């Protein structure tokens, strides 16, 4: 179900707020607690809920995302609306996917109460399973504080499901951010790194401290940016084939590719044949290969 908010509340421009000061239109610690008390909401680990209560942090996230007035932004897990309000002051439309019906039901009113600009669509759904057809418009960007317990699968699902997303700026656990942005050869380079790079250029975009959240998490956070590149196929079957090779290559990190891919290929001999056909040394390990190598391997397998 989608709740649509057109021009939310009485129009209040940044100039009207005075010298670009939007602090009156963003949520702080007191407003977050008041909203939570009103709704009887207590953040749960199950849903990965940690609400951002620092206005400067949400401004920094929006700035790092580089979204503008022409963008339709997909936000996952808007919670009480901290990031949503900042986005609505910058882009033309925000599509917020929220699994908690209580939070989803309150978000349009919060946008109206804070005189947010733009159009807000609230979709009550699980971001792990939401489809592009469930959204009221095609998003051009993904900007989200992702639930840390499912951050990587949600990110990969949405990048796969919505090929119109040209850029993504997500906040995740710092260690996950390091893995996502790691280049080949890095000690934390692995499955998330390669799969993220399938969609485009991946880079760290900053760090976020614990004290900007309620409740305060036990881990540090990091921002990751993806700029989509139309280098690899958007066909779901071809992408699944590449991802299957990636999974096999890193299932046993210490093994050479000839050994690691034996089950995937049917035998070590066939794995070596495919590797040589893809111009890859059979004795190399998966952490030394870039996504283009895995794409070639999948293409060789498909032609066998």
N, C-alpha and C positions, 0 to 999 in steps of 0.2 A: 504494500500500500504506500502511496506517495502523498504527502501533504505539501501543497504548493503555496509558497508565500511570495507574492509578486514584489512590488516595491514595499519592503518591510517597514512599517511604521512611518511616522512623519519624516520626510527627507531631511537629513542632517549631513551637510558636506563637511569635509575635513576643514575647509576654510571657516565654516560656521563654528566649528569646535575651537578655533583660535590657534593660529600659527602651526597648523598641522598636528595639533595635540589630539590624539584619539583616545586618551586614557579614560574619558568618560564613557566610551563605547566599548570598552573591553573589560573582561572580568578579572577581578583581583581576588585575593584570599578570602575577604569578607563576603564577597558576592558568591563565590563558589560554595562556601559553607552555608550561606543562606538558601541558595537554590537546593543544595543537597538536603538540608533540613526540611524544606518545603515539600520535597518529593519523597522524603523518607528513604533516601538513597545512601547506602554505605558501599564504598568501592569494594569489588570482589576480585580475588585473584583468579577465579574461574574465567571471568571475562577480561582479565588483564587490564582492569581499570585503575589508572593513575591520572588524575585530572591536573592539567597544567593551570597554575594560578598566577603566573607571572606574565604581565603584558609585554615586557621587553622580549621575552622568549618567543612568544607567538609572532611578534613583529619580525623577529630575526628569521623565523621559519618561513614566513611569507616572502621576505626579501630574498632568502636563499633559493626559494622556488622559482623566482623570476616570472611569476604569473602576472598578467595584466588585464585590462578591461575587456579584451576579446576572449578571454579564457573561460571555459566551463570546467570547473574543478570538481573532481571526485574526492570527497573526504570520507575516510573510514573511521568509525568509532568517535564521532564528535563529542560524545559524553554530554557535559553541561554547556558546551558551546564556546569555549575559550578561543580555539583556533577558528571556528566557524565565523565568529564575529569579525575577526581580523581579515579573513578571506573575503567576506561580504563587503568590506570597505575597499577592496582592491579589484575584484573580478566581477563579471556580469552575472554569473550564475554559479551556485554551489549545489552539488548533489551530495547529500550527507547520508551515508549508509550506517544505520545504527541497529544493533541486534536487540538492545534493551527497549521494550515498548514504552516504558515510563519515560526514559530519556528522550526517545524519539518523539513522543507526544508533546513534550514541553519545549523542544527546540524552536519551533516557529514563534512561540510566544516570547521566548527570550530574545530572538532576533528583533521582534517588534518592540519589545521593552527598551532595547538599546539602540533603537532607530537605525538599524543596519540597512545599508543600501542593497540593491541587487535582488536577485531572485533566488529563493531557497527551496529546494525540493528535499524532503526527508523520506527516505526509503527504509522501512523497517525490515531488515533482512540480515542474514549471516554473510559477512564479506567473503567467507570461504567458499560459498556456493552461489552467490549472486551472479546473475548472467547479464550480459550487455543488454539483452532485451527487457530486463527488469528495470532498467534505468530510463528516465524520461527524456534524456538527451545523450548524445555521444560526448563523453568527456575528452578534453584536450590535455588535461594535466591531473596527476594524482598528488595530493598534498595531505599527509596524515601522520598522526601520532599512532602508530600501529600497536595493537595489543602484543606485548612482547612474547607471549607464549606461542603465538601463531604468526609472527611477523613475516618470516620468509615465505611460507606457503601462501599467505594472503597476498603478498607483493607479487609473487610469480603468477598466481591465479589471475589477478587483475591485469597485469601486463599482457598475459596471454589472451584473456577474455575481451579486452578493450584495446584493439590495435590503434585506435584514434588517440590514445594517450601518448603525447609526444615527449613529455617530461614527467618525472616523478621525484618528489622530495619527501622522504619519509624519516620519521624519528623511530629508532629501534635501540635495543640494548647495545652498549658500546662495543662489546665483543662481536656481536652480530654485524654491526656496521663495519668493523675491521674485516670480517670474513667476506662480506658482500663486495667490498671495494678492493680486496687483495688482488694483486696481479699474479700471473704465473711465476712460480718459483718462491713465492712468499710462504712462510711456514704455516699460515692459516688459510692459504688458498685451497679451496675445495669445491664441493658441489654447489653451495649457494653462490660462490664467486663466479663459476663458469656459467651457471644458468642465468644469473643476472646479466652477465656480459652478452648472452645470446640476444638480448633486447637492445643493447646499446652501450654507450660509454658510462662507466660507473665510477664514482669518486666520493670520498668523504667530503662533507660540506659543513663540518663543525662539530663541536662537543656541547653537551647539555648537562648541567649539574643536577644533583638529586633534589636540591632544595627548592626547585621550581614546581614540584609536584605535590599533590595531596591525594593519598598518603605518600610520604617520601619512600621511593623504592630503595632496595638494597644494592642496586647496581647503577652504574653511570650510563648515560645515554649518548647516542651519536646521531648525526644527520647524514643521510646518504642520498645522493642525487644520481638519477639515471636520465641520460639524454638518448632517446630512442634513435637508432640507426636502422635503415631499411636494408641491412646487409644480409640477413638470413630470412628464410621463408616464414611467413605467418600461417602457413597451412598447419592445422593442429596435428595431423598425422606425422608430418615431417619433424615438427618440433618434438613430439613425443618420442620419435626414433632417436633424435639427438640426445634427449634427456636420458633415455635408457642407456646409451653408451656412457654418458657422464656418471650415472649412478653406478654402473659396473666398474668403471675405472677407479672410483674412489672407495669402493666397498672394502678393499684391502689395500690401504695406502702404501704399504711397504713393498708390495709386489711390483714387478715390472709389468708393463702393459700386456706383454705376451701372456703372462700368467693371470693377470687380473681380468682379462677379457676372454679367458678360455670358456667359461660357462656361457657368456653372451654369444660368442661366435660358434660354440659347439665343440671346440677342441683348441688346445694350444697351437696346433699346426694351422688351423683355419684362422685363429686370431692373428698369428704372425703374417699369414698371407694378406689379410685385410689391412694390417698395419703397413706393410710394405707397399701395398697398392695405394694407400693414402699418403705415401712418402713420410712415414713416421717410423723412427727407430723402435723395434720391438722391445728393446732393453730399457727404454725410457720409462719413467714413472709418470703417473697422471698429473701430478702437481707441476710438471714442466710444460704441459700442453695448454695452448690457448683454445678458445671456443671454436675457432676456425678449424683446428685439427679434429675436434670431435664432429663437426659438421661433415668434414670429408669422410671420416670413418663411417658415419651413418649413410652417406651417399654410396660408398663402396658396398656396404652391406645390402642396401636396397637394390643394387645392380647385380648382386650375386644370384 
